[in-house]
Amino acid sequence: IKITAEERRVAVAAAKAMRLNMAGVDIIRSGSGPKILEVNSSPGLEGIENAIKKNIAGEVIRFVEKNYKHVKKDN
């Protein structure tokens, strides 16, 4: 499924509104534009990975490693 620029904009805005760096945003298409059904802070990845043939979990790991290196572990 190809998403439109408007669908991408709505999904990103929804995730930002929830203060999430990563989210699953369920959208339906309507005559008046995309409508948000729900925003998931912990989305399941298996279905989307199979559908688009991409390793989303690996992408998430790379994102976390790149963006959170400054966070120190509590020992």
Contacts in CASP RR format, 6 or more apart in sequence:
PFRMAT RR
TARGET T0000
AUTHOR 0000-0000-0000
METHOD contacts of the structure
MODEL  1
IKITAEERRVAVAAAKAMRLNMAGVDIIRSGSGPKILEVNSSPGLEGIEN
AIKKNIAGEVIRFVEKNYKHVKKDN
1 51 0 8 1.000
3 11 0 8 1.000
4 34 0 8 1.000
6 33 0 8 1.000
6 34 0 8 1.000
7 27 0 8 1.000
7 29 0 8 1.000
7 34 0 8 1.000
10 25 0 8 1.000
10 27 0 8 1.000
10 34 0 8 1.000
10 36 0 8 1.000
11 23 0 8 1.000
11 24 0 8 1.000
11 25 0 8 1.000
11 27 0 8 1.000
11 34 0 8 1.000
11 36 0 8 1.000
14 23 0 8 1.000
14 25 0 8 1.000
14 36 0 8 1.000
14 39 0 8 1.000
15 21 0 8 1.000
15 22 0 8 1.000
15 23 0 8 1.000
15 24 0 8 1.000
15 25 0 8 1.000
15 39 0 8 1.000
17 39 0 8 1.000
18 39 0 8 1.000
18 41 0 8 1.000
20 39 0 8 1.000
20 41 0 8 1.000
21 63 0 8 1.000
21 67 0 8 1.000
22 43 0 8 1.000
22 60 0 8 1.000
22 63 0 8 1.000
23 39 0 8 1.000
23 40 0 8 1.000
23 41 0 8 1.000
23 43 0 8 1.000
24 39 0 8 1.000
24 40 0 8 1.000
24 43 0 8 1.000
24 44 0 8 1.000
25 36 0 8 1.000
25 38 0 8 1.000
25 39 0 8 1.000
25 40 0 8 1.000
26 36 0 8 1.000
26 37 0 8 1.000
26 38 0 8 1.000
26 39 0 8 1.000
26 40 0 8 1.000
27 34 0 8 1.000
27 35 0 8 1.000
27 36 0 8 1.000
27 37 0 8 1.000
28 34 0 8 1.000
28 35 0 8 1.000
28 37 0 8 1.000
29 35 0 8 1.000
45 56 0 8 1.000
45 57 0 8 1.000
45 60 0 8 1.000
48 56 0 8 1.000
49 55 0 8 1.000
49 56 0 8 1.000
49 57 0 8 1.000
END
